[in-house]
Amino acid sequence: MQSSLNLEGSIIKAILNLPNTPLILQKINASLADERKKREQFYNEITDQVKAEYINGKIIVHSPVVKIHNVICGNAYRLLETYAYKYDTGFVGFAKILIQMTRNDYEPDVCFFNKNKSEKFKDDQKFFPVPDLIVEVLSKSTEKRDRGVKFQDYQAHGVTEYWIISPKEKIIEQYILNGKEFELITKSKTGEIISKAIKGLTFSVPALFERTANHLAIKTILNC
């Protein structure tokens, strides 16, 4: 499979080899200008009552989540928040944190910002920069985006670590940014996750899915 960086290079090369490249770029710039207007409208209309994202010129409104999705998000948040709070490593966002990237705006299920970023956050802040770690829990309606446009965008904007969690299979995929591309270093329903974005954080994979394992992992963090 061709990597996203190689694909990007191929597309640029193909466009530059066309005689009407300037005209193509004019159309692209006009389309992006229209997107920016829609994005401003999105900012003006969104409320804290709805989970919505702005992706490639479209507003994506999310449906209510099923219980298992909520449970896994809660487990992941408790693990990260407990560790971040104890060791004062940064800020953990949950569900409704809107992160801004060059073209798009996302609301990850869970995300972590290191202390250098988070110490500048204000209590009334509404928009947030690129996180260091992002967690997305898959659903039928989001999997294509989580593995597609979000994967590419998170990678392109230098997110250090990306977790894709499958509720059905109870598997976590842990991607680490290696140079300019994500590298899959863990795909498992057992074993341990050793975070790169949050130094020192280690926990068992079942802690994301099982209450008892989650409580044990949190107790271990607190007693370290």
N, C-alpha and C positions, 0 to 999 in steps of 0.2 A: 504493500500500500504506500502510495506517495505521501510524504509528510506534508503538513500544512505549509511549512516554510518553502519546500520545493515547489509545491503547487502555486504558492503566491509568486514565486520567482518566474514560473512558467507563464502565468497569466500576464505579468508585467512585460515579459519579453514578447509575448504574442501581441499585446496592444501596441508596444513600441515599434513593432515590425509592420504595422498597418499604415497606409498612406494618410488615413484620416484620423490619426491619433489625436490631434488637437480638438477635432469635433467631438470625438468620444469623451475626452476629458471635460469638455464644456457641458455635455449632457450629464456626466457624472456629478460635476460640481453643482449643476442646477438641481439635480435630484437630492443631493446632500443638503443644499440650502433649504429645500422644501422640508426635509426631515427635521432640520434644526427648528423650524417654525412649529412643526407638530410636537417636537420634544418640549418646547417652551409651553405649549398648550397642555401637554401631559403634566408638567410640573405645577401648573396653575390649577389643574382639576383634580389631581390625586388627593385622597384623604386617607386618614389612618384607619378607616373602616374597611378598606379593600386592599388586598395584596395584588399589586400590579407591577408590570415591568415594561420597559420600552426597548424593543429589540428590532433593529434594522427597519425603523420607520413605522413599526406597528405597536399598538398598546396590547399587551397580553394580560388579561384579567384571570386570576387563578380561581379554580373551584375549591370548595372546602375540602380539607384533607381527611383521609380515613384514619381510624384510631392508630393503627400500627405505624403510620407515617409520623403522627404526633408523638408517639411513644419513643421512637428512635431519635427524633429531633431533640426531645427532652433529655434523653440519655446522653447524647453527644454534647448538648449544651452544659449539662451538669458536670460532665468530666472536664470539659475545657474551662468552664467558669471556676470550678473548685481549684484547679491547678493555677489558673491565671490570678485568682484572688489571693491564694496562699503565697505565691512567689512574686506577686506584683509584676507580672510579665506583660500585661496589656489588657485590652478590652475585648470581650466576647459579645457579638451581636446575635440576636435571635429573631428569626421570622420576618420582621418588618424593617430591617435595616436596608436602606436604599443606597447601593454603591454606584458611583458614576465612573464609567469608562469613556473612552474617546467618542464612541458612537452610541453606546447603549447604556441602559440603567437596569440593574438587577437587584432582586431581593433574595439573597441566598437563604437556605434553611438555617444555617449557622455559619458564622464567620469569626475570624480572629484578627485583630490588629495589634501589632507589637507596641511596646510602650512609647517608642519614639513618635509614632503616629498618634496613638490614643491620648497622650498627655496634652495634646493640642485641641482635643474635642471639647465642645461646649455643651452645656445641658440642653440647650434648645436646638442643637444641630439637627438638620433634616437630611442632608446629603453627605455621603461618606466616601473616602478615597478607596483605592484598591486594597483589599485585605491581604494578609500574609497567608492565611489558610481559609479555604472555603469548603463547606460541606453541603452536598446536595443529596437528598433522599429521593430515589426514583419513584415515579408514578407513571401510569399509562400515558397521561397527558403531557408529562414533562421530560420523559426519558430522551426523546429525540433532541430536544434543546440542550439538556444536561450533557449529553455526549457529543453534541454537534457545535452549535454556535457558542454556547457558554464555554465549552472545553477550549475552543479556539481562542475566544476572547480572553479568558482567564490566563491562558498560556501567553498570548501576545502582550498582555499587560503585566507580566512578571509575578503572578501569584506563585508564591513559593511552594505551596502544597494544596492539593485538591483531592477531596475524598468523594467518591461516588458510592452510595450505599443502596443496595438492593434489599428491600423489605421481604420480598417473596423468597429469595434464595438465602437471605441472611448472610450476605457477602459484602465486604468492603473492598473497594479498589482504591489504593493509595498511590497517587501520582506526585512525583517530586520534579520540580523544574530543574532540568539538566541542561545548562546553557540557555537556549531559547525554546526548548521543547520539553513537554511533560514526559517523564519516564515512569512507567508502571513498575513499582517496586514491590507491591503487595497486592494480592488478590486472594482473599481467604475468608473462611468462616470460623477459623481457629487461629491459634497463635497470638502474637502480639503486634501492636502498632507502635512504632517508635517515630515520634514526630520530628520533623526537621524544622518546621516553622516555630514550634514551641519547644525550645531546648529543655531536655530532661523529662518531657512527658512520654510515659510509656503505659500502656494498658492492654488488657486482653480484648480480643475482638468480640467475644460474647458480651462484654460490658455494654456494647451498643444495642444489644437485642434483648438481654435478659435482666430482669430487675435485680435478682440476687447478685449476679456478676457485676452489675453497675454499682450496687451498694458497696460491694467488696472493693472495687477499683477506687471508689471515692474515699473509702476508709483508708486504703493504702496510701493514697495521696496525702490525706490529712495527717497520717501518722509518720510520714517520711521525715 
